Amino acid sequence: MEAKATARYVRISPRKVKIVCDLIRGKDVPTALAILMQTPKAASEPLTKLVKSAAANAENNHQMDPEKLYVSATYANPGPIIKRMMPRAQGRAYRINKRTSHITVVVSER
């Protein structure tokens, strides 16, 4: 039995989110939250919300024991890319890609 939470269109590059995802994968929920609180990365804030949401989903929707929950899977897939232009010399324009992520956190019982 597992419960999951998803955040879509988060304005952080998936490459940056995956670094923080690797830190909490396999950890129990209180340890994962403690790691995220001490991690100085922008991705730790949405991941904290997702871990709390997935734990709440497990407890309320699937009647799982909150003491036995652990983060069984976390992954960040690329979302749509917001394209912007940057003016450059001699009338040229360079493209800036503002990447987005779809982040998923799955919790299970031990």
Secondary structure, 3 states (H helix, E strand, C coil): CEEEEEEEEECCCHHHHHHHHHHHCCCEHHHHHHHHHCCCCCCHHHHHHHHHHHHHHHHHHCCCCHHHEEEEEEEEEECCCEEEEEECHHHCEEEEEECCEEEEEEEEEC
